[in-house]
Amino acid sequence: MGLALIELATLMNIQDETQPDPTHPLSGQIMSGAEILVQVLADEGVTTVFGYSGGAILPTYDAVFRYNEEHAAGGVEPMPLVVPANEQGAGFMAAGYARASGRVGVVIVTSGPGATNCVTPVRDCMADSIPIVIICGQVPTGAIGTDAFQEAPVTAIMGAVAKHVLLVTDPEQLEANVRTAFEIARTGRPGPVVVDVPKDVQNWEGPFRGEGRLAIPGYRQRLEAVQGNTLSEERCAEFFAMLGESKRPLIYAGGGVIKANGSPGLRALAETFEIPVVTTLMGLGCMDTTRPLSLHMLGMHGTAYANYAVDDCDLLIAMGARFDDRVAGVPAAFAAKARRVLHFDIDPSEISKVKRADWHYVGPMQPALDALVAHGSSMGFSGDFSDWHDETANLKSTYALNYDRESELVQPHYVLETMNRITGGEAIVSTGVGQHQMWAAQYCDFREPRLWLTSGSMGTMGFGLPAAIGAQFACPDKLVIDVDGDGSMRMNLGELETVTTYDLPIKVMVLNNYGDGMVMQWQRLFFKGRLSGSDKSLHKKDFVKGAEADGFPWAKRLDRKEDVPRILEEFLGFEGPAFLEVIIDKEAGVYPMVGPGLSYRDMITGDFIPNRYGAEEPEEPDASEMF
Amino acid sequence: MRHIISILLENQAGALSRVANLFSSRGFNIESLNVAPTDDAAVSRLTLVTVGSDDAILQIANQLGKLVDVVSIADMTGLDHIERELALFKVRAPENSRAQLQSILEEFGGQVLGYDEGHGTLELIGSGPEIDRFMADLADLAEIESVARSGVIAVARGSPIFDAPARD
């Protein structure tokens, strides 16, 4: 049965267009499969590819080289190839590129280990809805399934983690497959698409068509049904009727707003009708976090004032957010006073998945928000939210983020606060995963979308450095800072050298607490302080020497509180690659914290932030919830 | 609750395994699975029977609807539909048992495909539960040596639930 399907697949790759595109200047030209592949990348607007070479992808690497040689203008290659230390790095570079620019990130790797090293970034991109296309070399068609050298079952492995996988068995269909991969990656809810290209397909020679895609009728039909949606006048009227009945409306905005480029609309809606906004970890920057209406981040390590506002609101307007367990650990207790939940999303399967929506809209974000703002403005909508604004302002000042300001040790919060004062919320910040990630999310401002690059759903340590590299390629004029932890930095340490190889002016800051800080925090809270596997105080690495060895012209260690402002100015102002290790207080914790499987009522706020409900000690979570 | 889910699926490498993955990764058992061509050479029709709460099945159906290769999907359970399965049985069938076999076959609307060297080959077409009942009754009469079932297929009564390319 399964075999029959795969056999059919080779016969029935259907194209919706069969005639070459006469308008493409290269239409009808005889090319190799590899050349066709590279030409489609160029047609799709790809300006940087990330990847590592190897046997099964050599023809394509050669085609990239020749393409750049032939098309270089003024010594500038049109599609530079950026080579990481490990294919996982290439995957996260493409992800950083995509997150920072909104364009599809591209990875080209070889078969077997090249492809399997990309499994983690592919799953990471799927979980955070990031559009990337990964081209994997594969052993020749006739050798597939024989345990050939550097063979891995890429369709089976990637099929379980990617938005889609295409195995090209018919070279005539290579062009359509690659083009369709880009379409699938960037449309609807974006995601990673893997194209597995056997070596003989790369070496095949035939005519380039210049157009043609796979039929994918079901996907296109569902996409059209969603993309064609907008908010009618009646539905806008419904929205404002519900908003009018509300005294405490709250927008809960997620990463979907950024992916949909819906940030201008969200800001217009919030500012025009004065609706406060909380954002998820992935949504940071969709609302300018310096604005009075912004209550910053909600959730497990959200600000106390954001979480209390969620507890208090009577109307919750979810936009491009999915009620993840880090936000709504107990769905029934989440926004329990909200009389209605409204949900905007591009993915119909998210509506009422976790929390029942009383009203929803599935479709493109920005046109819907434009329609709402126009409708509300023309009807002269004015909600009576002044008491609510007083309440949220009061929450913001009473339960503001705070930490041990008197300590002699360097507090990570202080470092990030100082960094934020210098950058003014205009820099691109990437992170690893753990305490440093949460501190950065809490203490950094993001005035624009696509400045905050973090592995939200998968929580992949080692994401920060390669993501910063990709982001710097996407935005060469931006200040890009990788705020990392010592544990996360070790995961992709090899990419330090990639920073200097390409002379990228990235600022790499490692907050070193000699261990996996978040794990230690949980072990102190829930495992009676047994630091199993997380304490790294015996580790011998000298990060500064390591950075120097990798060619960083500026590499320093910061361990005195009084040096923080001066050193950070110097670090962030350095014109080339710079590396800073900060020795932070090992005991510093991330607060507030909502324990796993608990509600905001059980949020603990630590020693320096007041607690509205008086919860001092974290409740012991149920063992099954302990993740 | 038992659900019959019909899916039109593009004939692409790995498509079937991605559908199966969605069930296995959630710990759902697939009770039966039938895959066969349709009038559109590019599309197969897959009929899958599983057991789960309505909410859980709705979640799986929603996720199935996100697979690129899935053309259409319908949970037939709540619809007025016709369900059929083909089952072939090998039984030990000495001469003196055949009258009884004949009578149970008549009761269920099955037939004998042949007797050979004391083995009988029986055929029954019916709904999944009908075949289950027949199999239980048959086991009381004769030693069942082998069972081959096609898995359930189903179509809606009245107008088809799937638009082009394949209709039911």
Contacts between the chains, C-beta under 8 A, distances in Angstrom:
chain1	res1	chain2	res2	distance
A	1	B	16	7.3
A	1	B	33	7.9
A	1	B	35	5.3
A	2	B	16	5.4
A	2	B	17	6.9
A	4	B	35	7.8
A	5	B	11	5.8
A	5	B	12	7.8
A	5	B	13	7.7
A	5	B	15	6.4
A	5	B	16	5.1
A	5	B	35	6.8
A	5	B	44	6.7
A	6	B	13	5.2
A	6	B	14	7.8
A	8	B	11	4.0
A	8	B	37	7.9
A	8	B	44	7.6
A	9	B	11	5.5
A	9	B	12	5.0
A	9	B	13	4.4
A	9	B	15	7.7
A	12	B	11	5.0
A	12	B	41	5.7
A	12	B	42	4.9
A	13	B	12	7.8
A	14	B	42	4.8
A	155	B	13	5.4
A	155	B	14	4.1
A	156	B	14	6.5
A	156	B	17	6.3
A	159	B	14	4.6
A	159	B	17	6.1
A	159	B	18	5.0
A	159	B	21	7.1
A	160	B	18	7.6
A	160	B	21	5.5
A	160	B	25	7.5
A	163	B	68	7.2
A	164	B	68	4.3
A	164	B	69	7.9
A	165	B	14	6.0
A	166	B	12	7.8
A	167	B	13	4.5
A	167	B	14	7.0
A	169	B	13	7.3
A	184	B	68	5.9
A	189	B	66	7.8
A	215	B	10	7.7
A	215	B	42	6.9
A	216	B	10	7.2
A	216	B	68	5.8
A	216	B	69	7.8
A	217	B	10	7.6
A	217	B	71	5.6
A	217	B	165	6.8
A	218	B	8	7.2
A	218	B	10	7.1
A	218	B	68	7.5
A	218	B	69	7.3
A	218	B	70	5.2
A	218	B	71	3.5
A	218	B	72	6.2
A	219	B	68	4.6
A	221	B	71	7.8
A	222	B	65	6.7
A	347	B	66	7.4
A	348	B	62	7.1
A	348	B	65	7.5
A	349	B	59	7.8
A	349	B	62	3.6
A	349	B	63	6.2
A	349	B	65	6.6
A	349	B	66	6.1
A	353	B	59	6.9
A	353	B	62	7.5
